[in-house]
Amino acid sequence: MKRHLTFRWCRTKKKRKRKDRDGGQSAEQTPLEGTLKTSVTTSDKPRSHTSEIFSFPGWVLATSIEDLRGPLYIITTYPDNPSCLTCNEITFRTSFRVITTTESTSPAAVLSVSEPNDVSQVFVSKPIPGSTTKICLTSAYQRYLSADKIGIPNCEREAIGPTEEWAVVAREDGFALQSAYDKFLAVGKDGTTARCDSEKVGSAEVFRIKCQAQFKSMPKRVKTDEELEAEMEENDLELEEIKKFHSHTLGKVVTSKEGLESLRRARKDGNLHEELLDRRSKLKSDKFCK
């Protein structure tokens, strides 16, 4: 059976207790795809049992910078065999380990089915505050990925600084990671050496990154005007209406002194805009309601 890496947020969920109605026969739970269920045996007497379910988050390819959150699996297909970025537990040096699978041999097939089987192959991504393209990468040993001026990447720092920030460059064929010295992370020609001294992005500097499916960002749906209007409070909606039709003579926004109860009542009755029009008509600064 294929072993999955587990994380702190992957906790075991328990079902609500219930009594067995099968008359004391043993029942074997059938595992579902992506879940692991424990087998439950019953005795001659009716008894209550609790079945536990453990969900494994799947690994999917990241398609945007917003997907690079949480645990990441960094893969490269250069030069020949696919390999993944790893961190040594003792020396904290980074290198690339060749991915070996028995199911397929082509790089594209290995890329689609490959998953990390050791904690040294997983790096946790965190966004840098104030930036939409910069992230920091933490190894499983609580050390940050960085690169020095010479171009040697390592995971020795225990605290984050400017050298631990990586700028992500999104491309059609993957992602490129740029260090604080404007050099790109790359794999050596031997397929195992990690270096960070490239000034341009090529095949050795492009990586395919896998993230967990639960952290993959979904495309945001643009809300309609009706939905935005329904989310707004009554006072904010009235203020927006006044700003839209207000005559800015003195540079001040004149609002109604009436309470908001009439607006709440009008929203329930379905005549909110009529009530707003009546309230604006009582204001001398609104020239569209006269």
Secondary structure, 3 states (H helix, E strand, C coil): CCCCCCCCCCCCEECCCEECCCCCCCECCCCCCCEEECCECCCCCCCEECCEEEECCCEEECCCHHHCCEEEEEEECCCCCCEEEEECCCCCEEEEEECCCCCCCCHHHHHHHCCCCCHHHCEEEEECCCCCCEEEEECCCCCEEEECCCCCEEEEECCCCHHHCEEEEEECCEEEEECCCCCEEEECCCCCEEEEEECCCCHHHCEEEEEEHHHCCCCCCCCCHHHHHHHCCHHHHHHHHHHHHCCCCCCCCCCCCCCCHHHHHHHHHCCHHHHHHHHHHCCCCCCCCC
